[in-house]
Amino acid sequence: MVTIIDYGMGNIGSLENMLSRLGSSVDICNSIAGLDKAQKLVLPGVGHFDNAVEQLQRLKLIDILNRKVKIDKIPILCICLGAQLIMGKSEEGIKPGLGWVEGEVIRFRFSNNNNLRIPHMGWNTLKVKKREPLFKNMTDNPRFYFVHSYHLVCKHEDDGIATSEHGYEFVAAIQHENIFATQFHPEKSHKFGIQLMKNFLEI
């Protein structure tokens, strides 16, 4: 069973379909009681950082998420805006993030006029630094789909397990203990996304 956290900011349908195709039962949940029973979590997200924090606060989910992730240590996969929420802060807003991983979220900055677009949108390859467990059974330089204007900056380099490039190299995936995060969208990334979700199910 995988519990998808539905706080009004995520691409729930695509995730549910992919997980179901892989044979997993799925619970879509936005209640404290539902999350309390969760054994594996997915935190998706599309939109503005502060709006996402406000939604989690409004639903009173932050305390239960902190307990499940930081104390119970259940596996969680955080996607796109969900990945940004695990950091301490973001340049996109003024509210503090969840702070599960030390670091911050910054907007893309290009030192020269290279006409690169923001948001960074489309398919990009990854440079994988750590294959187990999230990137196992994949070819070198797997491709994933990105849509983002801000990116992750880890305080501790070891937390970043894959990078990609848009003007410069940036962190594309994180693992910190039981916390997994991807700046890209596995649910939109076809065969590589399917393999990544399969790997997460096997953790």
Backbone as CSV, one residue per row, in Angstrom:
resi,resn,N_x,N_y,N_z,CA_x,CA_y,CA_z,C_x,C_y,C_z
1,MET,0.841,-1.200,0.000,0.000,0.000,0.000,0.879,1.254,0.000
2,VAL,0.591,2.165,-0.909,1.252,3.465,-0.958,0.206,4.541,-0.710
3,THR,0.518,5.463,0.170,-0.380,6.575,0.464,0.119,7.830,-0.230
4,ILE,-0.702,8.375,-1.130,-0.397,9.642,-1.796,-1.034,10.762,-0.995
5,ILE,-0.232,11.748,-0.626,-0.726,12.868,0.174,-1.404,13.862,-0.763
6,ASP,-2.708,14.027,-0.588,-3.495,14.921,-1.445,-3.779,16.203,-0.669
7,TYR,-2.953,17.219,-0.899,-3.146,18.498,-0.220,-3.504,19.609,-1.209
8,GLY,-4.021,19.188,-2.374,-4.523,20.140,-3.351,-3.483,20.732,-4.268
9,MET,-2.261,20.160,-4.295,-1.176,20.752,-5.078,-0.467,19.716,-5.941
10,GLY,-1.089,18.567,-6.196,-0.333,17.493,-6.827,-1.001,16.888,-8.040
11,ASN,-0.209,16.184,-8.828,-0.677,15.463,-10.007,-1.069,14.049,-9.575
12,ILE,-2.198,13.964,-8.886,-2.572,12.720,-8.215,-2.935,11.611,-9.201
13,GLY,-3.695,11.951,-10.240,-4.209,10.933,-11.142,-3.120,10.138,-11.837
14,SER,-2.111,10.827,-12.381,-1.027,10.136,-13.088,-0.247,9.231,-12.155
15,LEU,-0.010,9.696,-10.933,0.706,8.882,-9.951,-0.092,7.643,-9.581
16,GLU,-1.372,7.823,-9.331,-2.221,6.696,-8.963,-2.241,5.658,-10.083
17,ASN,-2.354,6.118,-11.333,-2.388,5.192,-12.466,-1.092,4.401,-12.583
18,MET,0.041,5.077,-12.438,1.322,4.398,-12.569,1.512,3.366,-11.460
19,LEU,1.198,3.747,-10.228,1.352,2.821,-9.108,0.427,1.621,-9.250
20,SER,-0.785,1.864,-9.714,-1.732,0.762,-9.916,-1.251,-0.182,-11.002
21,ARG,-0.677,0.384,-12.082,-0.128,-0.457,-13.158,0.985,-1.361,-12.647
22,LEU,1.701,-0.881,-11.632,2.792,-1.658,-11.064,2.309,-2.655,-10.008
23,GLY,1.000,-2.710,-9.795,0.433,-3.703,-8.899,0.292,-3.264,-7.454
24,SER,0.515,-1.978,-7.188,0.409,-1.489,-5.813,-1.002,-1.001,-5.530
25,SER,-1.481,-1.282,-4.331,-2.706,-0.628,-3.884,-2.363,0.791,-3.474
26,VAL,-3.294,1.707,-3.690,-3.036,3.139,-3.487,-4.128,3.734,-2.617
27,ASP,-3.715,4.513,-1.638,-4.645,5.285,-0.809,-4.337,6.757,-1.026
28,ILE,-5.351,7.536,-1.377,-5.190,8.979,-1.548,-5.767,9.646,-0.312
29,CYS,-4.967,10.411,0.380,-5.314,10.789,1.756,-4.946,12.241,2.055
30,ASN,-5.803,12.926,2.795,-5.463,14.263,3.301,-5.889,14.426,4.760
31,SER,-5.919,13.300,5.487,-6.338,13.343,6.880,-5.239,12.827,7.801
32,ILE,-5.252,13.310,9.023,-4.289,12.856,10.020,-4.461,11.366,10.282
33,ALA,-5.707,10.917,10.410,-5.969,9.505,10.706,-5.472,8.615,9.581
34,GLY,-5.678,9.038,8.344,-5.227,8.239,7.214,-3.716,8.150,7.141
35,LEU,-3.051,9.272,7.351,-1.589,9.272,7.300,-0.989,8.487,8.451
36,ASP,-1.679,8.443,9.569,-1.167,7.717,10.731,-1.010,6.224,10.431
37,LYS,-1.814,5.700,9.493,-1.759,4.277,9.148,-0.803,3.992,7.988
38,ALA,-0.246,5.031,7.379,0.553,4.859,6.161,1.847,4.112,6.443
39,GLN,2.235,3.257,5.491,3.494,2.520,5.575,4.513,3.006,4.530
40,LYS,4.040,3.727,3.527,4.899,4.293,2.489,4.173,5.500,1.919
41,LEU,4.880,6.606,1.727,4.246,7.870,1.353,4.795,8.417,0.043
42,VAL,3.935,9.128,-0.692,4.355,9.937,-1.837,3.818,11.345,-1.623
43,LEU,4.727,12.332,-1.696,4.355,13.742,-1.566,4.584,14.418,-2.917
44,PRO,3.526,14.565,-3.733,3.688,15.237,-5.014,3.593,16.750,-4.824
45,GLY,3.609,17.481,-5.923,3.421,18.914,-5.807,3.672,19.649,-7.107
46,VAL,2.743,20.555,-7.438,2.878,21.461,-8.569,2.340,22.810,-8.118
47,GLY,3.128,23.877,-8.307,2.634,25.188,-7.923,3.634,25.979,-7.109
48,HIS,3.120,26.870,-6.260,3.918,27.837,-5.514,4.278,27.294,-4.133
49,PHE,5.511,27.530,-3.713,6.039,26.996,-2.460,5.183,27.411,-1.258
50,ASP,4.945,28.698,-1.087,4.189,29.156,0.086,2.764,28.622,0.089
51,ASN,2.137,28.540,-1.085,0.780,27.978,-1.148,0.762,26.528,-0.678
52,ALA,1.801,25.776,-1.045,1.872,24.378,-0.627,2.026,24.262,0.887
53,VAL,2.906,25.078,1.465,3.083,25.066,2.919,1.769,25.428,3.604
54,GLU,1.077,26.438,3.095,-0.199,26.862,3.681,-1.242,25.752,3.620
55,GLN,-1.255,24.999,2.523,-2.210,23.890,2.408,-1.919,22.800,3.437
56,LEU,-0.643,22.466,3.611,-0.288,21.471,4.629,-0.655,21.960,6.027
57,GLN,-0.452,23.244,6.268,-0.826,23.820,7.564,-2.339,23.804,7.753
58,ARG,-3.071,24.176,6.724,-4.534,24.236,6.819,-5.115,22.860,7.139
59,LEU,-4.534,21.829,6.550,-5.009,20.466,6.782,-4.425,19.838,8.048
60,LYS,-3.545,20.599,8.722,-2.914,20.151,9.968,-2.124,18.850,9.778
61,LEU,-1.387,18.787,8.659,-0.669,17.558,8.324,0.812,17.595,8.677
62,ILE,1.341,18.742,9.046,2.795,18.834,9.217,3.284,17.989,10.390
63,ASP,2.593,18.021,11.513,3.040,17.245,12.680,3.034,15.744,12.402
64,ILE,1.961,15.250,11.767,1.896,13.816,11.499,2.942,13.425,10.455
65,LEU,3.197,14.276,9.469,4.240,13.977,8.493,5.615,13.947,9.143
66,ASN,5.880,14.904,10.027,7.157,14.899,10.744,7.347,13.611,11.538
67,ARG,6.281,13.140,12.160,6.405,11.916,12.959,6.631,10.691,12.077
68,LYS,5.835,10.583,11.004,5.958,9.411,10.139,7.329,9.357,9.457
69,VAL,7.840,10.525,9.066,9.091,10.560,8.310,10.312,10.575,9.222
70,LYS,10.310,11.404,10.243,11.496,11.613,11.068,11.600,10.653,12.243
71,ILE,10.480,10.153,12.737,10.509,9.256,13.899,10.238,7.810,13.472
72,ASP,9.114,7.594,12.765,8.788,6.235,12.316,9.687,5.774,11.171
73,LYS,10.273,6.738,10.442,11.233,6.447,9.358,10.624,5.624,8.224
74,ILE,9.371,5.887,7.875,8.803,5.179,6.737,9.322,5.818,5.441
75,PRO,9.446,5.045,4.363,9.938,5.615,3.105,8.964,6.645,2.536
76,ILE,9.499,7.735,2.027,8.682,8.752,1.369,9.384,9.198,0.099
77,LEU,8.598,9.336,-0.972,9.089,9.862,-2.240,8.425,11.209,-2.478
78,CYS,9.236,12.247,-2.602,8.744,13.611,-2.774,9.073,14.067,-4.203
79,ILE,8.085,14.629,-4.899,8.202,14.882,-6.331,8.001,16.367,-6.645
80,CYS,8.921,16.938,-7.412,8.871,18.302,-7.928,8.685,19.306,-6.782
81,LEU,7.564,19.998,-6.690,7.355,20.913,-5.568,7.433,20.165,-4.237
82,GLY,6.981,18.919,-4.215,7.106,18.108,-3.002,8.548,17.946,-2.586
83,ALA,9.456,17.806,-3.566,10.889,17.709,-3.263,11.407,19.023,-2.689
84,GLN,10.920,20.145,-3.200,11.371,21.437,-2.697,10.890,21.685,-1.266
85,LEU,9.722,21.146,-0.934,9.168,21.350,0.412,10.011,20.714,1.504
86,ILE,10.828,19.716,1.179,11.610,19.043,2.222,12.812,19.868,2.662
87,MET,13.133,20.932,1.932,14.258,21.777,2.285,13.836,22.800,3.340
88,GLY,14.815,23.537,3.859,14.522,24.488,4.922,13.815,25.742,4.463
89,LYS,14.118,26.194,3.229,13.508,27.438,2.729,13.602,27.469,1.213
90,SER,12.849,28.419,0.624,12.855,28.596,-0.823,12.829,30.071,-1.169
91,GLU,13.550,30.431,-2.217,13.498,31.806,-2.716,12.136,32.140,-3.311
92,GLU,11.318,31.145,-3.555,10.000,31.401,-4.133,9.032,31.982,-3.111
93,GLY,9.341,31.828,-1.829,8.422,32.306,-0.804,9.148,32.694,0.463
94,ILE,8.361,32.959,1.494,8.920,33.395,2.781,8.662,32.375,3.896
95,LYS,7.820,31.407,3.650,7.500,30.429,4.679,8.603,29.370,4.779
96,PRO,8.849,28.854,5.989,9.841,27.784,6.121,9.332,26.483,5.529
97,GLY,10.261,25.712,4.950,9.908,24.385,4.471,9.889,23.381,5.609
98,LEU,9.741,22.119,5.265,9.681,21.063,6.274,11.026,20.842,6.952
99,GLY,12.119,21.141,6.257,13.439,21.053,6.872,13.929,19.635,7.123
100,TRP,13.434,18.665,6.366,13.886,17.283,6.554,15.294,17.071,6.005
101,VAL,15.683,17.852,5.025,17.021,17.800,4.444,17.612,19.198,4.516
102,GLU,18.861,19.302,4.956,19.479,20.613,5.079,19.802,21.179,3.698
103,GLY,19.313,22.379,3.456,19.548,23.021,2.175,18.457,24.024,1.876
104,GLU,18.423,24.479,0.624,17.453,25.494,0.227,17.077,25.295,-1.231
105,VAL,16.110,26.089,-1.659,15.636,26.062,-3.039,15.889,27.442,-3.633
106,ILE,16.555,27.494,-4.786,16.865,28.774,-5.413,16.359,28.794,-6.853
107,ARG,16.159,29.994,-7.376,15.753,30.165,-8.763,16.971,29.993,-9.674
108,PHE,16.739,29.463,-10.869,17.822,29.374,-11.845,18.408,30.758,-12.101
109,ARG,19.742,30.825,-12.098,20.440,32.074,-12.393,21.512,31.775,-13.441
110,PHE,21.478,32.515,-14.529,22.438,32.306,-15.606,23.368,33.513,-15.692
111,SER,24.679,33.231,-15.650,25.668,34.305,-15.600,25.875,34.977,-16.947
112,ASN,25.484,34.316,-18.031,25.618,34.934,-19.343,24.282,34.855,-20.073
113,ASN,24.155,35.621,-21.109,22.897,35.685,-21.849,22.839,34.525,-22.848
114,ASN,22.502,33.336,-22.345,22.498,32.165,-23.215,21.105,31.783,-23.697
115,ASN,20.113,32.645,-23.404,18.744,32.466,-23.906,18.081,31.178,-23.424
116,LEU,18.583,30.610,-22.335,17.911,29.442,-21.768,16.605,29.887,-21.113
117,ARG,15.590,29.092,-21.306,14.271,29.474,-20.812,14.067,29.050,-19.360
118,ILE,13.297,29.842,-18.664,12.770,29.497,-17.348,11.248,29.621,-17.465
119,PRO,10.484,28.588,-17.129,10.933,27.363,-16.468,11.727,26.429,-17.381
120,HIS,12.560,25.618,-16.729,13.217,24.490,-17.396,12.140,23.438,-17.628
121,MET,11.856,23.175,-18.891,10.740,22.286,-19.212,11.149,21.321,-20.312
122,GLY,10.938,20.036,-20.072,11.211,19.030,-21.081,12.077,17.902,-20.549
123,TRP,12.581,17.084,-21.472,13.350,15.889,-21.134,14.819,16.229,-20.943
124,ASN,15.398,15.709,-19.872,16.830,15.872,-19.615,17.405,14.563,-19.079
125,THR,18.657,14.313,-19.411,19.333,13.139,-18.869,19.861,13.443,-17.473
126,LEU,20.074,12.402,-16.717,20.641,12.509,-15.375,22.058,11.958,-15.353
127,LYS,22.863,12.521,-14.473,24.139,11.926,-14.098,23.925,11.317,-12.715
128,VAL,23.856,9.990,-12.666,23.514,9.300,-11.419,24.779,9.035,-10.619
129,LYS,24.797,9.516,-9.380,25.934,9.318,-8.488,25.764,8.073,-7.619
130,LYS,24.523,7.705,-7.340,24.229,6.558,-6.474,23.050,5.799,-7.070
131,ARG,23.287,4.569,-7.508,22.236,3.830,-8.205,21.252,3.143,-7.252
132,GLU,21.728,2.649,-6.150,20.858,1.919,-5.222,20.245,2.865,-4.185
133,PRO,18.963,2.744,-3.908,18.016,1.830,-4.540,17.166,2.481,-5.640
134,LEU,17.163,3.827,-5.741,16.171,4.491,-6.584,16.434,4.329,-8.078
135,PHE,17.714,4.238,-8.482,18.050,4.193,-9.906,18.593,2.836,-10.350
136,LYS,18.350,1.807,-9.589,18.857,0.495,-9.981,18.108,-0.014,-11.218
137,ASN,18.772,-0.900,-11.963,18.199,-1.517,-13.171,17.838,-0.494,-14.247
138,MET,18.613,0.595,-14.311,18.447,1.576,-15.376,19.740,1.667,-16.184
139,THR,19.588,2.044,-17.453,20.763,2.295,-18.271,21.481,3.542,-17.781
140,ASP,22.706,3.748,-18.242,23.427,4.971,-17.905,22.673,6.175,-18.456
141,ASN,22.758,7.290,-17.724,22.148,8.550,-18.148,20.662,8.414,-18.502
142,PRO,19.842,7.966,-17.559,18.398,7.871,-17.815,17.796,9.259,-18.051
143,ARG,16.673,9.309,-18.767,16.031,10.571,-19.121,14.718,10.713,-18.363
144,PHE,14.493,11.917,-17.858,13.269,12.201,-17.117,12.700,13.555,-17.539
145,TYR,11.428,13.756,-17.196,10.720,14.971,-17.611,10.694,15.994,-16.469
146,PHE,11.118,17.217,-16.780,11.213,18.304,-15.805,10.258,19.449,-16.165
147,VAL,9.715,20.096,-15.135,9.034,21.390,-15.276,9.302,22.161,-13.984
148,HIS,10.232,23.118,-14.011,10.541,23.855,-12.782,11.354,25.111,-13.091
149,SER,11.161,26.113,-12.231,11.924,27.363,-12.307,12.928,27.477,-11.169
150,TYR,12.761,26.657,-10.144,13.625,26.660,-8.966,14.251,25.272,-8.826
151,HIS,15.391,25.203,-8.156,16.044,23.905,-8.007,16.635,23.751,-6.613
152,LEU,16.966,22.512,-6.282,17.440,22.131,-4.954,18.933,22.417,-4.795
153,VAL,19.306,22.892,-3.621,20.722,23.054,-3.243,20.908,22.384,-1.897
154,CYS,21.684,21.302,-1.852,21.891,20.552,-0.614,23.089,21.117,0.154
155,LYS,22.937,21.229,1.453,24.066,21.631,2.291,25.140,20.547,2.296
156,HIS,24.704,19.283,2.302,25.631,18.155,2.324,25.606,17.475,0.962
157,GLU,26.722,17.462,0.291,26.802,16.955,-1.080,26.310,15.520,-1.205
158,ASP,26.527,14.701,-0.188,26.139,13.286,-0.251,24.630,13.094,-0.357
159,ASP,23.845,14.103,0.032,22.388,13.971,-0.073,21.921,13.970,-1.527
160,GLY,22.684,14.571,-2.419,22.320,14.593,-3.830,22.792,13.328,-4.519
161,ILE,21.859,12.541,-5.055,22.227,11.252,-5.658,22.174,11.279,-7.182
162,ALA,21.699,12.365,-7.764,21.704,12.527,-9.219,21.626,14.008,-9.549
163,THR,22.254,14.369,-10.663,22.215,15.758,-11.128,21.745,15.796,-12.577
164,SER,21.342,16.986,-13.000,21.048,17.228,-14.407,21.607,18.603,-14.742
165,GLU,21.374,19.084,-15.964,21.925,20.376,-16.376,20.876,21.226,-17.067
166,HIS,20.855,22.486,-16.688,20.117,23.519,-17.412,20.893,24.816,-17.210
167,GLY,21.835,25.066,-18.090,22.747,26.186,-17.921,23.920,25.840,-17.036
168,TYR,23.683,25.049,-16.018,24.704,24.539,-15.110,24.147,23.295,-14.430
169,GLU,24.998,22.581,-13.740,24.593,21.344,-13.073,23.791,21.666,-11.819
170,PHE,22.700,20.944,-11.621,21.882,21.131,-10.418,21.456,19.763,-9.889
171,VAL,21.069,19.736,-8.618,20.628,18.495,-7.979,19.251,18.115,-8.519
172,ALA,19.148,16.897,-9.039,17.890,16.411,-9.606,17.221,15.358,-8.738
173,ALA,17.964,14.731,-7.829,17.383,13.719,-6.939,18.170,13.668,-5.636
174,ILE,17.450,13.363,-4.569,18.005,13.352,-3.214,17.649,12.046,-2.524
175,GLN,18.582,11.544,-1.730,18.271,10.517,-0.743,18.909,10.915,0.571
176,HIS,18.089,10.978,1.603,18.574,11.247,2.958,17.844,10.285,3.889
177,GLU,18.557,9.223,4.302,17.954,8.170,5.115,16.737,7.607,4.372
178,ASN,15.544,7.705,4.935,14.325,7.148,4.328,13.627,8.130,3.389
179,ILE,14.239,9.285,3.163,13.620,10.341,2.361,14.219,10.324,0.955
180,PHE,13.344,10.187,-0.050,13.743,10.221,-1.448,13.009,11.374,-2.127
181,ALA,13.699,12.081,-3.015,13.069,13.230,-3.658,13.590,13.377,-5.079
182,THR,12.687,13.745,-5.981,13.062,13.971,-7.377,12.529,15.319,-7.826
183,GLN,13.393,16.131,-8.439,12.933,17.396,-8.999,12.101,17.149,-10.261
184,PHE,12.349,16.050,-10.940,11.609,15.681,-12.151,10.331,14.927,-11.787
185,HIS,9.533,14.663,-12.821,8.262,13.964,-12.648,8.379,12.522,-13.138
186,PRO,8.566,11.554,-12.258,8.610,10.156,-12.724,7.302,9.716,-13.366
187,GLU,6.182,10.254,-12.913,4.878,9.832,-13.454,4.667,10.321,-14.889
188,LYS,5.550,11.199,-15.382,5.480,11.680,-16.764,6.675,11.200,-17.590
189,SER,7.452,10.273,-17.038,8.749,9.942,-17.629,8.819,8.534,-18.220
190,HIS,7.677,7.983,-18.580,7.615,6.734,-19.336,8.434,5.617,-18.688
191,LYS,9.270,4.933,-19.469,9.901,3.707,-18.971,10.840,3.974,-17.799
192,PHE,11.541,5.104,-17.808,12.441,5.385,-16.689,11.649,5.729,-15.425
193,GLY,10.558,6.457,-15.608,9.702,6.756,-14.465,9.073,5.510,-13.882
194,ILE,8.655,4.601,-14.747,8.072,3.339,-14.283,9.095,2.540,-13.481
195,GLN,10.336,2.485,-13.977,11.367,1.740,-13.257,11.666,2.390,-11.905
196,LEU,11.714,3.725,-11.878,11.981,4.412,-10.609,10.874,4.130,-9.595
197,MET,9.626,4.184,-10.028,8.528,3.917,-9.107,8.540,2.462,-8.656
198,LYS,8.896,1.563,-9.559,9.036,0.154,-9.172,10.116,-0.003,-8.109
199,ASN,11.229,0.677,-8.303,12.303,0.631,-7.306,11.849,1.165,-5.955
200,PHE,11.072,2.254,-5.984,10.577,2.808,-4.722,9.637,1.820,-4.028
201,LEU,8.813,1.152,-4.791,7.891,0.172,-4.196,8.655,-0.962,-3.512
202,GLU,9.847,-1.264,-4.036,10.626,-2.387,-3.488,11.451,-1.999,-2.272
203,ILE,11.511,-0.727,-1.935,12.308,-0.281,-0.774,11.639,-0.778,0.500
